[in-house]
Amino acid sequence: TLNFIQILIDENRIECITQIRDFFEECLNAKNNLITLEVTLAIDPKPDLAQLIQKTLEKKYNSSLRINFLKNEEILGGMLIKYGDTVIDLSVRNKIENFSKI
């Protein structure tokens, strides 16, 4: 590890260390069948709600999950689920906007 870091320094590539770490973490998670999701709610979830969301999404993705919960009152209710480049918008705000287009 020390030699690797020294090569990065010698080649003026030390700024890449966080990208290398992130890539390594992605590879390790893929090997261990662990998915990281970002779930945005209008409120901070209570433990029982967080556990229900965790179990439901683990069943949907058939995988172990690491969920980062975020709070954004602008979605009004419901949730946004982000997985990689995919966004599943189950928010009340989105439903209102889609309804108003009719």
Number of C-alpha atoms within 10 A of each C-alpha: 6 7 8 9 13 13 13 15 13 10 9 10 12 14 10 10 13 10 10 12 11 11 12 12 12 15 13 12 16 11 9 11 12 17 18 15 17 16 20 24 22 18 16 14 15 8 9 9 11 15 12 11 15 18 13 12 17 16 12 9 10 12 13 17 18 14 18 12 15 16 14 14 12 11 20 15 17 16 22 20 20 17 13 10 5 8 12 11 16 16 19 17 16 17 13 11 10 10 9 8 6 5
